């Protein structure tokens, strides 16, 4: 029986979003909600918004506000997201 760890609580959509944000972060690209809602292959705007909110509540992502205008929020992976990524490479 597998342990009930937070990464086991993620669904496929959340894993896809988290992987996208992690890859962009490694490339030095800041990801904002507008970038994510363009990923229509993942889901609708409402689905993506709900899953991002869930990833933030589970502490996989944090937000930072743009210094230019303050209306844009960027998503940054947390240490927990880094642990998730490391656990994937162990598989």
C-alpha positions in Angstrom: 0.0 0.0 0.0 1.4 3.4 -0.9 1.8 6.1 1.7 -0.7 8.9 1.5 1.8 11.6 0.6 0.8 15.0 -0.9 2.0 14.0 -4.3 -0.3 11.0 -4.3 -3.2 13.5 -3.8 -2.4 15.3 -7.1 -4.5 14.4 -10.1 -3.2 14.3 -13.7 -4.2 17.9 -14.4 -2.4 19.1 -11.3 0.7 17.1 -12.2 0.7 18.5 -15.8 0.4 22.0 -14.5 3.1 21.6 -11.9 5.4 19.9 -14.5 4.8 22.8 -16.9 5.6 25.4 -14.2 8.7 23.5 -13.0 10.1 23.3 -16.6 9.4 27.0 -17.2 11.1 27.8 -13.9 14.2 25.9 -14.9 14.3 27.8 -18.2 14.0 31.1 -16.3 10.5 31.8 -17.6 8.0 33.4 -15.3 4.6 31.8 -15.6 1.4 33.7 -15.0 -2.3 32.6 -15.1 -2.7 33.9 -18.7 0.0 31.5 -19.8 -1.7 28.6 -18.1 -5.1 29.2 -19.5 -3.6 29.0 -23.0 -2.9 25.3 -22.3 -6.3 24.1 -23.5 -5.1 20.5 -23.8 -5.0 20.5 -20.0 -8.5 21.8 -19.4 -10.8 24.7 -19.4 -10.0 28.1 -17.8 -12.1 27.2 -14.8 -10.4 23.8 -14.4 -6.9 25.3 -14.6 -7.8 28.0 -12.1 -9.2 25.5 -9.7 -6.2 23.2 -9.9 -3.7 26.1 -9.5 -5.7 27.2 -6.4 -5.4 23.6 -5.1 -1.6 23.4 -5.8 -1.2 26.7 -3.9 -3.2 25.4 -0.9 -1.1 22.2 -0.8 2.1 24.4 -0.8 3.4 23.3 -4.2 3.2 26.8 -5.6 3.5 30.3 -4.3 2.6 33.5 -6.0 4.6 36.7 -6.5 3.2 39.9 -7.8 4.7 41.8 -10.7 6.7 44.9 -9.7 5.2 46.6 -12.8 1.6 47.4 -12.1 0.9 44.7 -9.5 -1.9 43.1 -11.5 0.1 40.2 -12.8 0.7 37.2 -10.5 3.5 34.8 -11.3 3.6 31.2 -10.0 6.8 29.9 -8.4 7.4 26.3 -7.4 8.1 25.8 -3.7 10.6 23.4 -2.0 7.8 20.9 -1.8 7.5 21.1 -5.6 11.2 20.5 -5.9 10.8 17.4 -3.7 8.0 16.2 -6.0 10.2 16.7 -9.0 13.1 14.8 -7.4 10.8 11.9 -6.4 9.7 11.6 -10.1 13.3 11.2 -11.2 13.8 8.4 -8.6 11.0 6.3 -10.3 
